[in-house]
Amino acid sequence: MDKKVVIIFAVVIYLLSAFASYSYFSASSVSTSKYEEPVTEAGGSTVDGGPKTEPCPMNGQLYSKEQKKLWEKRRPLGIMVQNNTEARPQSGLSAADIIHEAVAEGGITRFLTIYYCEQPEIVGSVRSARIYFIKLLQGFGNNPLYAHVGGANMAGPADAIGELQDLEWWGYNDLDQFAVPFPNYWRDYDRLPNRATEHTVYTNTQKLWEFAAKTRKLTNVDKKGVAWDEDWEQWKFAEDAKESARGNIKTISFSFWDNSLGSDYKVVWNYDIASNSYLRVNGGKKHIDLDTGKQLTAKNIVVVFSDESIADDGYEHGQHLLYDLLGEGDALVIQNGKSIKASWSKPKEERMMRFENEDGDEIEFVRGKIWIEVVPTGNKVTAK
């Protein structure tokens, strides 16, 4: 056979295969599963049918012994979730133990969600890595799993991909979508119809944990047998304050950037004294989890004031940002209807951020969901 014919034939086969793979991947979608109690481990949802006696190490929330057996076999998983207005309502946020929020670019915020004690079936949409989220994730023990779709990769101080390589996470505990095959990530164009392609990537926490265990030998211990929490120190937790002892601050509100998009990302947390919880409003609308249909809530809101700067790395599609999250700074901790003036400290990347009140005592978090809001230093936070 003529060499030109062979080459043309090979190219045609390659293109047909690529098209078939793309079509299958793009058309694939995952149906929404309703929560039923109790749920088997194979169901991929929280197993919480028994008495809730076991505190989650991440936020102190109580779960059943059955659920504890699940989380003891794995390690923390951080997932980058988009908060662009087109990406709302997101999936899986209500199941996160801890959520960090900061601006990714142009005043648009992004979430680093931490999963350990619950395992939602769908999380997303998943977006790209940022270096300051990596530094926050480093505080969650040895080699926490990190799920994202690519990341900032311009040479300079905001190079997230370079940071992952320097940490030796790349190809190990890093679970970049470009290195992890379907069906661990998939595109779903029907979940939020008529959205841009970058808002269509979703993942499944159980699949990611299983992939890490099977291909990277990462469970609750690494390939050398070292436990993820060998040197990790969790926060302190407390019960809800009695209703008579709760404060009367009903609303916490703040913005990240004062630009044309600012109102779309303004955050308001409304306090419900009966449940001792805060209900999230984002861009003037109730912030809903797509799968539960319920408004996002938290027991603790932490506002971390951080110096923000521009990386100036030549990125043509916006500006990569930097946040100074090492050392110490000012903070506010909102819980039990009160706003506590606090300070944050993070002496090195491998340590979790700690929070102290004005007397120098470590603040105990109320058992339940924790949101950490990274706000530029000098921004106004209204508590009333």
C-alpha angles and dihedrals in degrees: 000000000000113000092233091055091050092051093047091048091051092049092050092050091049093050093047091050092048092049092049092049092048093048092050093046094046094047095048117104136169120229120232113258121213118227115250125180123257102022126189121241090249089060091073094225134104113296103214108141099124134065113305103240105129120088118222108237090222101056109355095248112151123244138167126277088249091059092047090056088060099049093045088066096057145043134241116289122206118198126189109227125187122235099188109137089247090057094058133140093042127199126240101013093118090060096053116111093211131009126198118197127194138145114276096187140325094016092300112131129219133195133232101201120196118211124185112120098040130042114205115196095226129034126174166308088282119210141178132301127260124197097235091054088052090054090051091048091052087072092067099084134272114342102341113197115257121200121191144127107253118300149214106316107168113128108260142060095319096053101131096174091050090050091053090052092048090051089050089236092122109107091004122061091352110097102191110176090232090062099037117073132227131302092040087067127019142170119245115188094176100053091077103013123218096018128139116268093250089065096056106076116108136171142194120233095213092052091051093050090048092047091051091049095047102039104023100031090234117143123130084317130042128237089279093052095253114145116235091232098044092118099016122119118199126214123262119258137202139188122260113282114252111267091247090056097049121110130244101235101124103177138035117189137172144148130225101209131014097221138108090288095044097103091052090061101036110128127215124181114197117202121228106197095194094060094026088230137127121231117212126232117185124187091353094304134096107266106234133191105231094218100047097032087220132121116260114255138187138189094210132033117192119190110200115194110212135173108253123205140168118253093214090205098147096262105166100201099058136309127306110221137214129208123196102230099156123089116017143307147155125299144171122220115200117196140130090021092300136107113221120199105227147160130231128215134187111169094184139003094257093062128078118244110263127207129211133183123232090275091058095251119137110252116241115222120225108247108267144050118353126203120194113198114197105206127179113260111264097030116133120246115193119208117179 
